[in-house]
Amino acid sequence: MSEDDGFLGLKLYNTMTRTKEDFRPLDWRSGAIAEKDRRVRMYVCGPTAYDYAHIGNARPVIVFDVLFRLLRHLYGADHVVYARNITDVDDKINARAARDYPGVPLNEAIGRLTAWTAEQFHADVAALGCLEPTFEPRATAYVSRDDGHDMISMITALIEKGHAYQAGGEVLFDVTSMADYGRLSNRKLDDQKAGARVAVDAHKKNPADFVLWKLSSPEEPGWDSPWGRGRPGWHLECSVMSEALLGETFDIHGGGLDLIFPHHENEIAQSRCAHGSGTMAEVWMHNGFLQVEGRKMAKSEGNFVTIRELLETEKFGGRKWPGDVLRLAMLMTHYREPIDFSVRRLEEAEAVLARWRRVATDEGATSGSEFSSEFVTALCDDLDTARAMQILHRHFNLGRWAEDPMLRHEKEAVFGFDNSSSGFTDPAQRKAAASIGLSCLNLVGIKLNTSNELEEGEMAQIAKRLAFIRDKNWAEADRIRDELLEKGIQLKDGKDAATGERTTTWEVKR
């Protein structure tokens, strides 16, 4: 490995090239940026703030949280920047706000709805063990700005460069103005259809042309612009926010497979044409689809389930599910593969965690900064969490090797011990193996609670409190702290020395 160009063994599958590539961050390759100022820069499309996030939304949040953690492990926490946006201007938001807040002026109703939705989202992903991103921009903050990093400025640039035109009360991107439009999705322009949220109208030069700006009625949210009072198109938002926070070209752009076309394709078109660049992001990563019990998740199918329902109700499988179980259920499959999310899968994940927790407790294991090189290597192989979890089985099975000859050959893969040697049941070896297992789990965002056990509801309260602290809702955070104290659970806030994330520890005195 050569650290001079930033390659530290990480290989990622690039949707743009359809190949697995060595990851070399732009700042390391430039040669002009001082080591202390180098950053790995990643952008991931976040939620549209109009309802609870469903379990399908949780998959990219967890996948790219693991990648965020791995990048911090490899390059250092201060050298990784992760932006995940919140879309808070959208026609779906307008419709839901009008429905849920009748009689309230629409702009006020939208503000209430998006604030409430963002708060629920933060609490949900905190319960799933996800770190806060470095930046969480909201689209409305980037429509018009004095610094020029805004949507109106990008539209102006696209019009001036001949890539956009005004027609029918809208500003549209002319897809024929970009020679290689469709490269990410591998679609020929003649075969493409207009994407989600884009109407096919007679005023378009080409049916695939997409909206950059559309006029707003007096009741709808809007901003003054050279083209009239209006609001931005969906695709434009991410192009502007990523450029403002990460630069015209950055390292990694992530999201679900469903975003490849039209959203990511149109982001690329806007960004490259506005900036005159050949690349928007060096690596494009997309996680696979999720279906529930073998069927596509849909409200019409009756299998639509939110993160909140899984955590707090008995809708799925007749019981509540802890956040670490939901997280492991995602990590047991490679991120690019489809997932069949089922009760059986959750039961399997819960049983695995219970077994690992029991072993770690029995062996007196403690998490530290020592990791299995084989585990890290698996993660560096295009985030192969499925293989990484198999490696953890071996660490937590060390105590069984003496009794089970079929497991003895795995000893060398974990510690490099000679297969003919004895000492499989040595307490120090078992403790060391389980401790490394705990550390590896921490690296992917799962913390096994091996002492001071709490009930599921109490763990959920702690996760909610962390979300309230992040949102500076001190009153609600203090309320939860006092409620837990009445139950004999004393909380202590701090930061994880390895990751820098906010943490809470506790002491149970029931």
KOLKOLLUM-572450 format. One record per residue (C-alpha): residue number from 1; chain; x, y, z. Coordinates in steps of 0.05 Angstrom, whole numbers, plus 32768, in hexadecimal, padded with zeros to 4 digits. Layout:
BEGIN
(rec NUM A (X Y Z));
...
***
This chain:
BEGIN
(rec 1 A (8000 8000 8000));
(rec 2 A (8017 8047 7FF2));
(rec 3 A (8001 807C 8022));
(rec 4 A (801C 80B3 7FF6));
(rec 5 A (7FE0 80B0 7FC8));
(rec 6 A (7FAF 80A0 8000));
(rec 7 A (7FA5 8056 7FF0));
(rec 8 A (7F9E 8032 8032));
(rec 9 A (7F82 7FF0 8018));
(rec 10 A (7F3A 8007 800E));
(rec 11 A (7F18 7FEF 7FCE));
(rec 12 A (7ED3 8008 7FBB));
(rec 13 A (7EA3 7FF4 7F83));
(rec 14 A (7E97 8030 7F56));
(rec 15 A (7E53 8030 7F34));
(rec 16 A (7E6F 8060 7EFF));
(rec 17 A (7EA4 802F 7EE7));
(rec 18 A (7E82 7FED 7EFD));
(rec 19 A (7EC4 7FD8 7F1D));
(rec 20 A (7EE2 7FD2 7F62));
(rec 21 A (7F19 8006 7F68));
(rec 22 A (7F51 8019 7F97));
(rec 23 A (7F3A 8055 7FBF));
(rec 24 A (7F6A 8090 7FBA));
(rec 25 A (7F4D 80D1 7FD7));
(rec 26 A (7F53 810F 7FAD));
(rec 27 A (7F77 8138 7FE2));
(rec 28 A (7FAE 8104 7FE7));
(rec 29 A (7FB6 8100 7F9C));
(rec 30 A (7FBA 814B 7F90));
(rec 31 A (7FFF 8153 7FAF));
(rec 32 A (7FF0 819B 7FC0));
(rec 33 A (7FCA 8192 8001));
(rec 34 A (7FEE 818E 8043));
(rec 35 A (7FE4 814C 8068));
(rec 36 A (7FC0 816E 80A2));
(rec 37 A (7F8E 818D 8072));
(rec 38 A (7F7D 814F 804A));
(rec 39 A (7F35 8137 804C));
(rec 40 A (7F0F 80FB 8032));
(rec 41 A (7ECD 8119 801B));
(rec 42 A (7E8B 80F1 8016));
(rec 43 A (7E44 8106 8005));
(rec 44 A (7E06 80DB 800F));
(rec 45 A (7DBF 80EC 7FFD));
(rec 46 A (7D94 80F2 803C));
(rec 47 A (7D4A 80F1 804B));
(rec 48 A (7D11 811C 8031));
(rec 49 A (7CF2 8138 8070));
(rec 50 A (7CA8 8128 806B));
(rec 51 A (7C9E 80E6 8091));
(rec 52 A (7CC0 80B1 80BD));
(rec 53 A (7CFA 808F 809A));
(rec 54 A (7CEB 8047 8086));
(rec 55 A (7D19 800C 808E));
(rec 56 A (7D2F 8012 8045));
(rec 57 A (7D48 8058 8054));
(rec 58 A (7D71 803C 808E));
(rec 59 A (7D9D 8011 8061));
(rec 60 A (7DC5 8049 803F));
(rec 61 A (7DCA 806E 8082));
(rec 62 A (7DE9 8030 80A2));
(rec 63 A (7E14 801D 8066));
(rec 64 A (7E34 8061 805F));
(rec 65 A (7E3B 8069 80AA));
(rec 66 A (7E66 802A 80A9));
(rec 67 A (7E8F 8048 8070));
(rec 68 A (7E95 808A 8096));
(rec 69 A (7EB0 8063 80D2));
(rec 70 A (7EE0 803B 80A8));
(rec 71 A (7EFB 807A 8086));
(rec 72 A (7F06 809A 80CA));
(rec 73 A (7F2A 805C 80E1));
(rec 74 A (7F58 805C 80A4));
(rec 75 A (7F65 80A6 809B));
(rec 76 A (7F55 80C4 80DF));
(rec 77 A (7F15 80E3 80F8));
(rec 78 A (7F2D 812A 80E8));
(rec 79 A (7F3B 8118 80A0));
(rec 80 A (7EF5 8100 808C));
(rec 81 A (7EBB 812D 8079));
(rec 82 A (7E76 810F 8070));
(rec 83 A (7E3A 8137 8058));
(rec 84 A (7DF3 811A 8058));
(rec 85 A (7DBC 814A 8044));
(rec 86 A (7D74 8154 805A));
(rec 87 A (7D43 8167 8023));
(rec 88 A (7D13 8198 8041));
(rec 89 A (7CF4 81B7 8002));
(rec 90 A (7CCD 8187 7FD7));
(rec 91 A (7C86 817E 7FBC));
(rec 92 A (7C7B 8141 7FE9));
(rec 93 A (7C8C 816C 8025));
(rec 94 A (7C5B 81A2 800E));
(rec 95 A (7C23 8170 8006));
(rec 96 A (7C2F 814E 8049));
(rec 97 A (7C35 8191 806E));
(rec 98 A (7BF3 81A9 8051));
(rec 99 A (7BD2 8167 8066));
(rec 100 A (7BEF 8163 80AC));
(rec 101 A (7BE9 81AC 80BF));
(rec 102 A (7BA6 81C4 80A4));
(rec 103 A (7B99 820E 80AE));
(rec 104 A (7BE3 821D 80BA));
(rec 105 A (7C06 8248 8085));
(rec 106 A (7C2C 8219 8058));
(rec 107 A (7C71 8235 8065));
(rec 108 A (7C67 822E 80B0));
(rec 109 A (7C4A 81E8 80A7));
(rec 110 A (7C86 81D3 807E));
(rec 111 A (7CB5 81ED 80B3));
(rec 112 A (7C91 81C6 80E9));
(rec 113 A (7C8E 8186 80BF));
(rec 114 A (7CD8 8187 80AA));
(rec 115 A (7CF0 8197 80F1));
(rec 116 A (7CC7 815E 810E));
(rec 117 A (7CDD 812D 80D8));
(rec 118 A (7D26 813E 80E0));
(rec 119 A (7D22 8134 812B));
(rec 120 A (7D02 80EF 8122));
(rec 121 A (7D37 80DC 80EE));
(rec 122 A (7D6F 80F0 811D));
(rec 123 A (7D53 80C7 8156));
(rec 124 A (7D48 808A 8129));
(rec 125 A (7D8E 8088 810A));
(rec 126 A (7DAD 8095 814F));
(rec 127 A (7D89 8057 8168));
(rec 128 A (7DA8 8031 812C));
(rec 129 A (7DED 8045 8145));
(rec 130 A (7DFE 8077 810F));
(rec 131 A (7E2F 80B0 8118));
(rec 132 A (7E1B 80F7 8108));
(rec 133 A (7E35 810D 80C4));
(rec 134 A (7E67 8146 80C3));
(rec 135 A (7E34 8172 809F));
(rec 136 A (7DE9 816A 8098));
(rec 137 A (7DD4 81A1 8068));
(rec 138 A (7D8B 81B3 805C));
(rec 139 A (7D77 81C4 8016));
(rec 140 A (7D53 8204 8028));
(rec 141 A (7D94 8222 8043));
(rec 142 A (7DB4 821C 7FFD));
(rec 143 A (7D7E 8239 7FCF));
(rec 144 A (7D9A 827F 7FD2));
(rec 145 A (7DDA 8294 7FF5));
(rec 146 A (7E09 82CF 7FF4));
(rec 147 A (7E47 82A3 7FEB));
(rec 148 A (7E31 8289 7FA6));
(rec 149 A (7E2C 8240 7FBD));
(rec 150 A (7DE2 823D 7FAF));
(rec 151 A (7DAF 8221 7F7F));
(rec 152 A (7D9D 8262 7F5D));
(rec 153 A (7DE7 826D 7F4D));
(rec 154 A (7DEF 8227 7F30));
(rec 155 A (7DB1 822F 7F04));
(rec 156 A (7DCB 8272 7EEB));
(rec 157 A (7E0E 8251 7ED9));
(rec 158 A (7DEB 8218 7EB4));
(rec 159 A (7DC1 8249 7E8B));
(rec 160 A (7DFD 8274 7E7A));
(rec 161 A (7E24 8236 7E62));
(rec 162 A (7DEB 821E 7E36));
(rec 163 A (7DD6 81E2 7E60));
(rec 164 A (7D93 81FC 7E79));
(rec 165 A (7D58 8224 7E5E));
(rec 166 A (7D19 8245 7E77));
(rec 167 A (7CD6 822C 7E5D));
(rec 168 A (7C8F 8222 7E76));
(rec 169 A (7C9C 8245 7EB9));
(rec 170 A (7CD7 8218 7EC8));
(rec 171 A (7D22 8215 7EBE));
(rec 172 A (7D37 81D2 7EA1));
(rec 173 A (7D79 81AF 7E96));
(rec 174 A (7D85 819D 7E4D));
(rec 175 A (7D9F 8156 7E4F));
(rec 176 A (7DB5 8158 7E06));
(rec 177 A (7DE7 818E 7E18));
(rec 178 A (7E12 815A 7E3D));
(rec 179 A (7E34 8129 7E0F));
(rec 180 A (7E3A 80EF 7E41));
(rec 181 A (7DF9 80F9 7E67));
(rec 182 A (7DE2 80B5 7E81));
(rec 183 A (7E27 8098 7E8E));
(rec 184 A (7E1B 8086 7ED8));
(rec 185 A (7DDA 8061 7ECA));
(rec 186 A (7DF5 8046 7E87));
(rec 187 A (7DB7 805E 7E62));
(rec 188 A (7DB4 807A 7E1C));
(rec 189 A (7D90 80BD 7E19));
(rec 190 A (7D5E 80A4 7DE6));
(rec 191 A (7D48 806C 7E15));
(rec 192 A (7D41 8097 7E54));
(rec 193 A (7D00 80AC 7E73));
(rec 194 A (7CF5 80E7 7EA0));
(rec 195 A (7D04 80D5 7EE8));
(rec 196 A (7CE0 80DB 7F2A));
(rec 197 A (7CC3 8120 7F39));
(rec 198 A (7CCC 8137 7EF0));
(rec 199 A (7C8E 8141 7EC5));
(rec 200 A (7C92 8137 7E79));
(rec 201 A (7C76 8177 7E5B));
(rec 202 A (7C72 8195 7E16));
(rec 203 A (7C9F 81CF 7E28));
(rec 204 A (7CDB 81A1 7E31));
(rec 205 A (7D0E 819C 7DF9));
(rec 206 A (7D19 8153 7E0B));
(rec 207 A (7CEC 8126 7E37));
(rec 208 A (7D28 8117 7E63));
(rec 209 A (7D36 8160 7E73));
(rec 210 A (7D2D 816B 7EBD));
(rec 211 A (7D17 81A5 7EE9));
(rec 212 A (7D4A 81D3 7F09));
(rec 213 A (7D18 8208 7F20));
(rec 214 A (7CCC 820C 7F20));
(rec 215 A (7C9D 8244 7F31));
(rec 216 A (7C77 8244 7F73));
(rec 217 A (7C30 8258 7F7F));
(rec 218 A (7C23 828D 7FB4));
(rec 219 A (7C13 8256 7FE6));
(rec 220 A (7C51 822C 7FD8));
(rec 221 A (7C97 8238 7FF4));
(rec 222 A (7CC2 8261 7FC5));
(rec 223 A (7CFF 828D 7FBC));
(rec 224 A (7D09 82C9 7F8F));
(rec 225 A (7D34 82BA 7F51));
(rec 226 A (7D42 82D6 7F0B));
(rec 227 A (7D0D 82A5 7EF2));
(rec 228 A (7CD6 82B8 7F23));
(rec 229 A (7CC4 82A3 7F69));
(rec 230 A (7CCD 8258 7F6D));
(rec 231 A (7CF2 821C 7F8A));
(rec 232 A (7D2A 81EE 7F74));
(rec 233 A (7D25 81A9 7F54));
(rec 234 A (7D36 816D 7F7E));
(rec 235 A (7D77 815A 7F59));
(rec 236 A (7D95 819F 7F5E));
(rec 237 A (7D96 819F 7FAA));
(rec 238 A (7DCC 816A 7FB2));
(rec 239 A (7DF8 8187 7F7B));
(rec 240 A (7DFA 81CA 7F9F));
(rec 241 A (7E02 81B0 7FE6));
(rec 242 A (7E39 817F 7FD5));
(rec 243 A (7E60 81B5 7FB0));
(rec 244 A (7E58 81E7 7FE8));
(rec 245 A (7E70 81B7 801E));
(rec 246 A (7EA0 8187 7FFA));
(rec 247 A (7EB6 81AB 7FBA));
(rec 248 A (7EA7 81A5 7F70));
(rec 249 A (7EC7 8160 7F6F));
(rec 250 A (7EC9 8132 7FAC));
(rec 251 A (7EDA 80EA 7FBD));
(rec 252 A (7E9B 80C1 7FC9));
(rec 253 A (7E51 80CA 7FBA));
(rec 254 A (7E21 8096 7FD6));
(rec 255 A (7DD8 8082 7FD7));
(rec 256 A (7DA8 804B 7FC6));
(rec 257 A (7DA3 8029 7F82));
(rec 258 A (7D61 804C 7F76));
(rec 259 A (7D86 808F 7F73));
(rec 260 A (7DB5 807D 7F39));
(rec 261 A (7D80 8096 7F08));
(rec 262 A (7D68 80CB 7F05));
(rec 263 A (7D82 80EC 7F44));
(rec 264 A (7DCD 80DE 7F42));
(rec 265 A (7DCF 80E1 7EF6));
(rec 266 A (7DB2 8126 7EF9));
(rec 267 A (7DDE 813C 7F32));
(rec 268 A (7E1A 812B 7F07));
(rec 269 A (7DFE 8151 7ECB));
(rec 270 A (7DF1 8190 7EF3));
(rec 271 A (7E33 8190 7F19));
(rec 272 A (7E61 8180 7EDF));
(rec 273 A (7E40 81B0 7EAF));
(rec 274 A (7E3C 81E9 7EE2));
(rec 275 A (7E85 81E1 7EF6));
(rec 276 A (7EA2 81CB 7EB3));
(rec 277 A (7EC0 818E 7ED5));
(rec 278 A (7EC7 8146 7EBD));
(rec 279 A (7EB4 8127 7F00));
(rec 280 A (7E85 8136 7F39));
(rec 281 A (7E99 80FC 7F67));
(rec 282 A (7ED2 80CC 7F5E));
(rec 283 A (7EAC 8090 7F79));
(rec 284 A (7E62 8083 7F75));
(rec 285 A (7E47 804F 7FA6));
(rec 286 A (7E01 8032 7FAA));
(rec 287 A (7DE3 8001 7FDB));
(rec 288 A (7DB3 7FCA 7FC5));
(rec 289 A (7D68 7FC9 7FCC));
(rec 290 A (7D42 7FB0 8009));
(rec 291 A (7D02 7F87 8007));
(rec 292 A (7CD8 7F70 8042));
(rec 293 A (7CC9 7F25 804A));
(rec 294 A (7CD7 7F1A 8000));
(rec 295 A (7CAC 7F53 7FE6));
(rec 296 A (7CB9 7F9B 7FD2));
(rec 297 A (7CA8 7FC8 800C));
(rec 298 A (7C6A 7FF1 7FFE));
(rec 299 A (7C2F 800C 8025));
(rec 300 A (7C01 7FE9 7FF4));
(rec 301 A (7C22 7FA7 8006));
(rec 302 A (7C17 7FB3 8050));
(rec 303 A (7C61 7FA7 805F));
(rec 304 A (7C78 7FEF 8063));
(rec 305 A (7C9E 7FF7 80A4));
(rec 306 A (7CC3 8033 80C0));
(rec 307 A (7D02 8033 80EB));
(rec 308 A (7CD8 804F 8124));
(rec 309 A (7CA5 8017 811F));
(rec 310 A (7CDC 7FE3 8122));
(rec 311 A (7CFB 8004 815F));
(rec 312 A (7CBD 8015 8187));
(rec 313 A (7C81 7FED 8171));
(rec 314 A (7C6E 7FA4 8166));
(rec 315 A (7C5B 7FAC 811D));
(rec 316 A (7C93 7F80 8101));
(rec 317 A (7C96 7F39 811E));
(rec 318 A (7C6A 7F4B 8159));
(rec 319 A (7CA2 7F6D 8180));
(rec 320 A (7CD2 7FA7 8185));
(rec 321 A (7D19 7FA1 8169));
(rec 322 A (7D58 7FC0 8187));
(rec 323 A (7D80 7FEF 815A));
(rec 324 A (7DBF 7FC3 815C));
(rec 325 A (7D96 7F88 8142));
(rec 326 A (7D7C 7FB2 8108));
(rec 327 A (7DC3 7FC9 80F9));
(rec 328 A (7DE2 7F83 80F9));
(rec 329 A (7DA9 7F69 80CE));
(rec 330 A (7DBF 7F9B 8099));
(rec 331 A (7E0A 7F8C 80A0));
(rec 332 A (7E02 7F41 8098));
(rec 333 A (7DF9 7F4D 804D));
(rec 334 A (7E2A 7F71 801F));
(rec 335 A (7E11 7FB8 8012));
(rec 336 A (7E0A 7FAE 7FC6));
(rec 337 A (7DE0 7F70 7FCD));
(rec 338 A (7D94 7F71 7FD7));
(rec 339 A (7D79 7F64 801D));
(rec 340 A (7D3B 7F3D 802F));
(rec 341 A (7D28 7F5E 8070));
(rec 342 A (7D02 7F2B 8099));
(rec 343 A (7CF1 7F18 80E0));
(rec 344 A (7D1D 7EDA 80D9));
(rec 345 A (7D57 7F07 80C5));
(rec 346 A (7D4E 7F33 8103));
(rec 347 A (7D48 7EF6 8130));
(rec 348 A (7D8A 7EDC 8113));
(rec 349 A (7DAD 7F1F 811F));
(rec 350 A (7D92 7F22 8166));
(rec 351 A (7DAA 7EDC 8175));
(rec 352 A (7DEF 7EEC 815A));
(rec 353 A (7DF5 7F2A 8185));
(rec 354 A (7DDC 7F05 81C2));
(rec 355 A (7E11 7ECF 81B8));
(rec 356 A (7E49 7F01 81AE));
(rec 357 A (7E33 7F29 81EA));
(rec 358 A (7E32 7EEB 8215));
(rec 359 A (7E77 7ED6 8200));
(rec 360 A (7E93 7F1C 820A));
(rec 361 A (7E74 7F20 824F));
(rec 362 A (7E8C 7EDA 8264));
(rec 363 A (7ED3 7EE9 824D));
(rec 364 A (7ED6 7F2D 826C));
(rec 365 A (7EE4 7F4D 8228));
(rec 366 A (7EEF 7F98 8221));
(rec 367 A (7EEE 7FC2 81E2));
(rec 368 A (7F2E 7FE7 81D0));
(rec 369 A (7F56 7FFF 8195));
(rec 370 A (7F6F 7FBB 817D));
(rec 371 A (7F4C 7FA1 813F));
(rec 372 A (7F4F 7F61 8116));
(rec 373 A (7F77 7F70 80D7));
(rec 374 A (7F4D 7F3D 80B2));
(rec 375 A (7F0D 7F61 80C8));
(rec 376 A (7F27 7FA4 80AF));
(rec 377 A (7F3F 7F84 806F));
(rec 378 A (7EF8 7F6A 8063));
(rec 379 A (7EDB 7FAF 806C));
(rec 380 A (7F10 7FCC 803E));
(rec 381 A (7EF9 7F9B 8008));
(rec 382 A (7EBE 7FC6 7FF0));
(rec 383 A (7E9F 7FC7 8036));
(rec 384 A (7E96 7F7C 803A));
(rec 385 A (7E70 7F7C 807D));
(rec 386 A (7E55 7F36 806F));
(rec 387 A (7E9B 7F18 8070));
(rec 388 A (7EAE 7F45 80AB));
(rec 389 A (7E75 7F29 80D4));
(rec 390 A (7E8D 7EE2 80C4));
(rec 391 A (7ED2 7EF5 80DE));
(rec 392 A (7EB2 7F0D 811F));
(rec 393 A (7E92 7EC8 8129));
(rec 394 A (7ED8 7EAC 812D));
(rec 395 A (7EEF 7EDE 8161));
(rec 396 A (7EB3 7ED0 818E));
(rec 397 A (7EBB 7E84 8183));
(rec 398 A (7F02 7E7F 819C));
(rec 399 A (7EED 7E5D 81DC));
(rec 400 A (7ECB 7E26 81B3));
(rec 401 A (7F08 7E12 818A));
(rec 402 A (7F22 7DE0 81BC));
(rec 403 A (7EE0 7DBA 81BC));
(rec 404 A (7ECF 7DC0 8172));
(rec 405 A (7F06 7DA6 8143));
(rec 406 A (7EE2 7DC5 8107));
(rec 407 A (7EF1 7E0A 8123));
(rec 408 A (7F3B 7DFE 8131));
(rec 409 A (7F52 7E10 80EA));
(rec 410 A (7F35 7E56 80F4));
(rec 411 A (7F65 7E65 812D));
(rec 412 A (7F9E 7E78 80FF));
(rec 413 A (7F72 7EA7 80D7));
(rec 414 A (7F62 7ECE 8117));
(rec 415 A (7FA4 7ED2 813C));
(rec 416 A (7FD6 7EAD 8110));
(rec 417 A (7FE0 7E76 8145));
(rec 418 A (8000 7E35 8130));
(rec 419 A (7FC7 7E03 8125));
(rec 420 A (7FEC 7DCD 814B));
(rec 421 A (7FF4 7DF5 818A));
(rec 422 A (7FC8 7DEF 81C7));
(rec 423 A (7FAB 7E27 81EF));
(rec 424 A (7F67 7E2E 81CC));
(rec 425 A (7F45 7E37 820F));
(rec 426 A (7F78 7E65 822F));
(rec 427 A (7F4F 7E9C 8252));
(rec 428 A (7F7E 7ED4 823A));
(rec 429 A (7F77 7EBE 81F2));
(rec 430 A (7F2B 7EB9 81F7));
(rec 431 A (7F27 7EFE 8217));
(rec 432 A (7F55 7F1C 81E3));
(rec 433 A (7F2C 7EFF 81AA));
(rec 434 A (7EEA 7F17 81C6));
(rec 435 A (7F08 7F5C 81D5));
(rec 436 A (7F1F 7F63 818D));
(rec 437 A (7ED9 7F4D 8178));
(rec 438 A (7EBA 7F84 81A2));
(rec 439 A (7EEA 7FB8 8184));
(rec 440 A (7ED9 7FA1 813D));
(rec 441 A (7E8E 7FA6 814C));
(rec 442 A (7E99 7FED 8166));
(rec 443 A (7EBC 7FFE 8124));
(rec 444 A (7E7C 7FEE 80FE));
(rec 445 A (7E4F 8011 8130));
(rec 446 A (7E37 7FD7 815C));
(rec 447 A (7E46 7FDC 81A6));
(rec 448 A (7E38 7F9D 81CE));
(rec 449 A (7E20 7FAE 8213));
(rec 450 A (7E46 7F7C 823E));
(rec 451 A (7E37 7F9B 8282));
(rec 452 A (7E04 7FC8 82A2));
(rec 453 A (7DCF 7FA9 8275));
(rec 454 A (7D94 7FD5 8264));
(rec 455 A (7D50 7FC4 8249));
(rec 456 A (7D40 7FD2 81FF));
(rec 457 A (7D14 800E 8210));
(rec 458 A (7D4B 802C 823C));
(rec 459 A (7D7E 8026 8204));
(rec 460 A (7D4C 8048 81D5));
(rec 461 A (7D44 8081 8207));
(rec 462 A (7D8F 808C 8209));
(rec 463 A (7D91 808E 81BD));
(rec 464 A (7D59 80C1 81BC));
(rec 465 A (7D7D 80EB 81F0));
(rec 466 A (7DBC 80ED 81C5));
(rec 467 A (7D92 8105 818A));
(rec 468 A (7D73 813B 81B6));
(rec 469 A (7DB8 8151 81CD));
(rec 470 A (7DCF 8156 8184));
(rec 471 A (7D92 8181 8174));
(rec 472 A (7DA0 81AB 81B3));
(rec 473 A (7D5D 8198 81CF));
(rec 474 A (7D78 819A 8216));
(rec 475 A (7D34 8197 8239));
(rec 476 A (7D22 8154 821A));
(rec 477 A (7D68 8139 8224));
(rec 478 A (7D64 814C 826E));
(rec 479 A (7D1F 812D 8274));
(rec 480 A (7D38 80EA 825B));
(rec 481 A (7D75 80ED 8288));
(rec 482 A (7D49 80FA 82C5));
(rec 483 A (7D19 80C2 82B2));
(rec 484 A (7D52 8090 82AD));
(rec 485 A (7D70 80A9 82EF));
(rec 486 A (7D2F 8099 8311));
(rec 487 A (7D37 8051 82F8));
(rec 488 A (7D7D 804E 8316));
(rec 489 A (7DA2 805B 82D5));
(rec 490 A (7DD7 8091 82DB));
(rec 491 A (7DEF 80AE 8299));
(rec 492 A (7E33 80CC 8289));
(rec 493 A (7E40 80F1 8248));
(rec 494 A (7E82 80F1 8223));
(rec 495 A (7EA4 80E5 81E0));
(rec 496 A (7EC1 80A5 81C3));
(rec 497 A (7F0C 80AD 81C1));
(rec 498 A (7F12 8085 8181));
(rec 499 A (7EDA 80A4 8158));
(rec 500 A (7ECC 80E7 8179));
(rec 501 A (7E81 80D7 8179));
(rec 502 A (7E56 80EC 81B4));
(rec 503 A (7E4A 80B2 81E3));
(rec 504 A (7E23 80A3 8222));
(rec 505 A (7E38 8070 8256));
(rec 506 A (7E0F 805B 8291));
(rec 507 A (7E11 803A 82D5));
(rec 508 A (7DD6 8011 82EC));
(rec 509 A (7DC4 8016 8336));
(rec 510 A (7D80 7FF5 833A));
***
